[in-house]
C-alpha cells in the first residue's frame, strides 16, 4: 500500500528514538547508520557541545563555535536519521510514545535516553543564585562575559590594585583546567591587554573539600597538578567545603570567608529535574542490575556482535547509565 499523500510506501522499519545529542546519543545514532531502522534524534539544542573544552570558551581561548557541532550535519553521511529540536516531557512506556514540550508525540519501537546530567549545588545556600556553573555553551559564555567585563572595570579604576578575585569551587578536572586557563590568561594576556591592572590584583583560588585536587587520579598526578597550579600563583584551599555562597564572597565550612568577584561552581552533577517525572528507575543499584540485562536479541544495537566496530559500548554496564525503555522493562544504556 502506498501513502496517498506522498505516493511512497510507508516506512515499516523499527523506529529508534534517541533523546540527547551528547556523546552517548551521537554514538548510538552513528552505530545505527547501517542498521535496518529509522532513527530520530531529539535534543533541546540544535548543536552538540564538546564539553571538555568549555573552560577554554569561558576564558576566551576558543570561540563558542569551536566547541559546537550542528546536529543536522549527521544527515550528511547518514540517511536513516532525522533530528527533532525539542524538549522531552513525558514517556508512556505502555503505548511506546513520548510527548514533547510542543505537545507533539513520537511513537517508538526502541527508546534510548542519553539526555545527560546537569549541575547540582548540593543545597548550598546562595550557590545557584551567585555562582556560575559551566556545563553548557551559554554558561561558559556568561562566565567569559562576566570575566572580561570585570577586567574592563578594573582597568578603568584609579588604582592598579583594583583587580579581580576568582574563586573556583571544586578541585576536579573542570576546576583544575579552569584555574590553569585563568592563570595562563593572567600571565600571558593581562599585561598586553590590561596594563592598568597589577597582576597580583588578579587572584585565583580553588576550594576543594578533600585534601587533594584531582582525587580520582593517581597520587603522582595529583601532586603534579597541585605543584603546577601553585607555581602559577593559584591558591589552593583544601580540606574545607563551601557552607554558603554570597554575592561577593564564599563562606567555607571551617568559618573562613573568601572574597570573590566571580565564583565558578565546578563540582557536582545530577540528572535533570524532569527525569523524576519519567517514571524510570533512578537508583544506582537498580541501574547497575538492569545494565547487565541489556542483551535483547531484537535490539538493533545490542544484537550486534560486541566485536563489531560499529557496536557502541553504550550497551555495556558502566558508571554513567542511561535508560533504554522498550515498553515492558527499562534496560540501561551508559555513556
Secondary structure, DSSP 8 states (H G I E B T S, - for coil): -B-TTT-SB---SEEEEEE--SHHHHHHHHHTTTSSEEEEEEESSSEEE-GGGHHHHHTTSS-GGGGEEEGGGGGGT-TTEEEEE--EEEEETTTTEEEETTS-EEE-SEEEE---EEE--TT-BTHHHHEEE-SSHHHHHHHHHHHHHHHHHHHTSSSTT--EEEEEE--SHHHHHHHHHHHHIIIIIHHHH-TTS-GGGEEEEEEESSSSSSTTS-HHHHHHHHHHHHHTTEEEEES--EEEEETTEEEETTS-EEE-SEEEE---EEE-GGGGGG-----HHHHHHHHTT---TT-TTTTS-TTSTT--GGGS--SSEEEEE-SS-EEEEE-
